[in-house]
Amino acid sequence: MPRPRNCRQIFIQPKTLFYKPQGIPLRDLAIVELHLEELEALRLKNLENLEQTEAAARMNISQSTFQRTLSAAYKKISLALVEGKAIAIQKE
């Protein structure tokens, strides 16, 4: 039986939940889903310039879980930018 998932601390409420390339109708785009915890990991690491251990503590998760979350976010954002996909932020 898997370990129960910790409750993540998320301190951001994004004003915009959807981003897409300009000039392309949404119906023609694939969508990449970015979870709110991934957005929070990006914010803590890149905007607040926190070390991973401190950012993980703020989110109430382990450093390795924070690293996996951050890596998943970078991969999704990179995929959307390189392949011209839309990004939908999923509020859970």
ZANU-36637 format. One line per 3 residues: number of its first residue (from 1); their letters; for each residue x, y, z of N, C-alpha, C. Coordinates in Angstrom, 1 decimal. Example, Ala and Ser with C-alpha at 12.3 -4.5 7.8 and 13.67 -1.06 7.14 Angstrom:
<pts>
1	as	13.2/-5.7/7.8/12.3/-4.5/7.8/13.2/-3.3/7.8  12.8/-2.2/7.1/13.7/-1.1/7.1/12.9/0.0/7.9
</pts>
This chain:
<pts>
1	mpr	0.8/-1.2/0.0/0.0/0.0/0.0/0.9/1.2/0.0  0.6/2.2/-0.9/1.5/3.4/-1.0/1.3/4.3/0.2  2.3/5.0/0.5/2.3/6.0/1.6/1.3/7.1/1.3
4	prn	0.6/7.6/2.3/-0.3/8.7/2.0/0.4/10.0/1.6  -0.2/10.7/0.7/0.4/12.0/0.2/0.3/13.1/1.2  1.4/13.8/1.5/1.4/15.0/2.4/0.6/16.1/1.8
7	crq	0.0/16.9/2.6/-0.7/18.1/2.2/0.3/19.2/1.8  0.3/19.6/0.6/1.3/20.6/0.1/0.8/22.0/0.5  1.7/22.8/0.9/1.4/24.2/1.2/1.6/25.0/0.0
10	ifi	0.5/25.6/-0.5/0.6/26.4/-1.7/0.1/27.8/-1.4  1.0/28.8/-1.6/0.7/30.2/-1.2/0.4/31.1/-2.4  0.2/30.5/-3.6/-0.1/31.3/-4.8/-1.5/31.0/-5.3
13	qpk	-2.2/32.1/-5.7/-3.4/32.0/-6.4/-3.3/32.7/-7.7  -3.0/32.0/-8.7/-2.7/32.7/-10.0/-3.9/33.4/-10.5  -3.7/34.6/-11.1/-4.7/35.4/-11.7/-5.2/34.8/-13.0
16	tlf	-4.2/34.2/-13.7/-4.5/33.7/-15.1/-4.2/32.2/-15.0  -5.2/31.4/-15.5/-5.0/29.9/-15.5/-4.7/29.3/-16.9  -4.5/30.2/-17.9/-4.3/29.6/-19.2/-3.4/30.5/-20.0
19	ykp	-2.5/29.9/-20.7/-1.5/30.7/-21.6/-1.5/29.9/-22.9  -1.4/30.7/-24.0/-1.3/30.0/-25.3/-0.5/30.9/-26.2  0.0/30.3/-27.3/0.8/31.1/-28.3/-0.2/32.1/-29.0
22	qgi	0.3/33.2/-29.2/-0.5/34.3/-29.9/-0.7/33.9/-31.3  -2.0/34.2/-31.8/-2.3/34.0/-33.2/-2.7/32.6/-33.6  -2.7/31.7/-32.7/-3.2/30.3/-33.1/-4.4/30.0/-32.3
25	plr	-5.5/29.6/-33.0/-6.7/29.3/-32.3/-6.5/28.1/-31.3  -7.2/28.2/-30.2/-7.1/27.2/-29.1/-7.5/25.8/-29.6  -8.4/25.8/-30.5/-8.9/24.5/-31.0/-7.8/23.7/-31.8
28	dla	-6.8/24.5/-32.3/-5.7/23.9/-33.0/-4.5/23.5/-32.2  -4.6/23.8/-30.9/-3.4/23.6/-30.0/-3.6/22.4/-29.0  -2.5/21.7/-28.8/-2.4/20.7/-27.7/-2.2/21.5/-26.4
31	ive	-2.7/20.9/-25.3/-2.6/21.6/-24.0/-1.8/20.8/-23.1  -0.9/21.5/-22.4/0.0/20.9/-21.3/-0.6/21.4/-20.0  -0.9/20.4/-19.1/-1.5/20.8/-17.8/-0.4/20.9/-16.8
34	lhl	-0.3/22.1/-16.2/0.6/22.4/-15.1/-0.1/22.4/-13.8  0.2/21.6/-12.8/-0.5/21.6/-11.6/0.0/22.8/-10.7  -0.9/23.1/-9.8/-0.7/24.3/-9.0/0.6/24.1/-8.1
37	eel	0.8/22.9/-7.6/2.0/22.6/-6.8/3.3/22.8/-7.7  3.2/22.5/-9.0/4.4/22.7/-9.9/4.6/24.2/-10.1  3.6/25.0/-10.2/3.7/26.4/-10.3/4.3/27.0/-9.1
40	eal	3.9/26.5/-7.9/4.4/27.0/-6.6/5.9/26.6/-6.5  6.3/25.5/-7.0/7.7/25.1/-6.9/8.5/26.0/-7.8  8.0/26.3/-9.0/8.7/27.3/-9.9/8.8/28.6/-9.2
43	rlk	7.8/29.1/-8.6/7.8/30.4/-7.9/8.8/30.5/-6.8  8.8/29.5/-6.0/9.7/29.5/-4.8/11.2/29.4/-5.3  11.5/28.6/-6.3/12.8/28.4/-6.7/13.3/29.5/-7.5
46	nle	12.5/30.0/-8.5/13.0/31.0/-9.4/12.7/32.5/-9.1  11.6/32.7/-8.5/11.2/34.1/-8.1/11.7/34.5/-6.7  11.6/33.6/-5.8/12.0/33.9/-4.4/13.4/33.4/-4.2
49	nle	14.0/32.8/-5.1/15.4/32.3/-5.1/15.8/31.5/-3.8  14.9/30.6/-3.5/15.1/29.8/-2.3/15.9/28.5/-2.7  16.7/28.0/-1.8/17.3/26.7/-2.0/16.2/25.7/-1.9
52	qte	16.5/24.5/-2.5/15.5/23.5/-2.6/15.0/23.0/-1.2  16.0/22.9/-0.3/15.6/22.4/1.0/14.6/23.4/1.7  14.9/24.7/1.6/14.0/25.7/2.2/12.7/25.8/1.5
55	aaa	12.7/25.7/0.2/11.4/25.7/-0.6/10.6/24.4/-0.3  11.2/23.3/-0.2/10.5/22.1/0.2/9.9/22.2/1.6  10.6/22.8/2.5/10.1/23.0/3.8/8.8/23.9/3.8
58	rmn	8.9/24.9/3.0/7.7/25.8/2.9/6.5/25.1/2.3  6.8/24.2/1.4/5.7/23.4/0.8/5.2/22.2/1.6  6.0/21.9/2.7/5.7/20.8/3.6/5.9/19.5/2.8
61	isq	6.9/19.4/2.0/7.3/18.1/1.3/8.8/17.9/1.5  9.2/16.7/1.1/10.6/16.4/1.2/11.4/17.1/0.1  12.7/17.2/0.2/13.5/17.8/-0.8/13.5/17.0/-2.1
64	stf	13.5/15.7/-2.0/13.4/14.9/-3.2/12.1/15.0/-3.9  11.0/15.2/-3.2/9.7/15.4/-3.8/9.7/16.8/-4.5  10.2/17.7/-3.8/10.3/19.1/-4.4/11.1/19.0/-5.7
67	qrt	12.2/18.3/-5.7/13.0/18.2/-7.0/12.2/17.5/-8.1  11.5/16.5/-7.8/10.7/15.8/-8.8/9.6/16.8/-9.3  9.0/17.5/-8.4/7.9/18.4/-8.8/8.5/19.5/-9.7
70	lsa	9.6/20.1/-9.3/10.3/21.1/-10.1/10.7/20.6/-11.4  11.3/19.4/-11.5/11.7/18.9/-12.8/10.5/18.6/-13.7  9.4/18.2/-13.2/8.2/18.0/-14.0/7.7/19.3/-14.5
73	ayk	7.7/20.4/-13.7/7.3/21.7/-14.1/8.2/22.2/-15.3  9.5/22.1/-15.1/10.4/22.5/-16.1/10.2/21.8/-17.4  10.0/20.5/-17.3/9.7/19.7/-18.6/8.5/20.1/-19.3
76	kis	7.4/20.4/-18.5/6.1/20.8/-19.1/6.2/22.2/-19.7  6.8/23.1/-19.1/7.0/24.5/-19.6/7.9/24.4/-20.8  8.9/23.7/-20.8/9.8/23.6/-22.0/9.1/23.0/-23.1
79	lal	8.4/21.9/-22.9/7.6/21.3/-24.0/6.6/22.3/-24.6  5.9/23.0/-23.8/4.9/24.0/-24.3/5.6/25.1/-25.1  6.8/25.6/-24.7/7.5/26.6/-25.4/8.1/26.1/-26.7
82	veg	8.7/25.0/-26.6/9.4/24.5/-27.8/8.4/24.0/-28.9  7.4/23.3/-28.5/6.4/22.8/-29.4/5.2/23.6/-29.7  5.1/24.8/-29.1/4.0/25.7/-29.3/2.7/25.2/-28.8
85	kai	2.7/24.7/-27.5/1.5/24.2/-26.9/0.9/25.2/-25.9  -0.4/25.1/-25.6/-1.0/25.9/-24.6/-0.6/25.4/-23.2  -0.7/26.2/-22.2/-0.4/25.8/-20.8/-1.7/26.1/-20.0
88	aiq	-2.2/25.1/-19.4/-3.4/25.2/-18.5/-3.0/24.9/-17.1  -3.2/25.9/-16.2/-2.8/25.7/-14.8/-4.0/25.0/-14.1  -3.8/23.8/-13.5/-4.9/23.0/-12.9/-5.0/23.4/-11.4
91	ke	-6.1/23.9/-11.0/-6.4/24.1/-9.6/-6.9/22.8/-9.1  -6.3/22.3/-8.0/-6.7/21.0/-7.5/-7.6/21.1/-6.3
</pts>
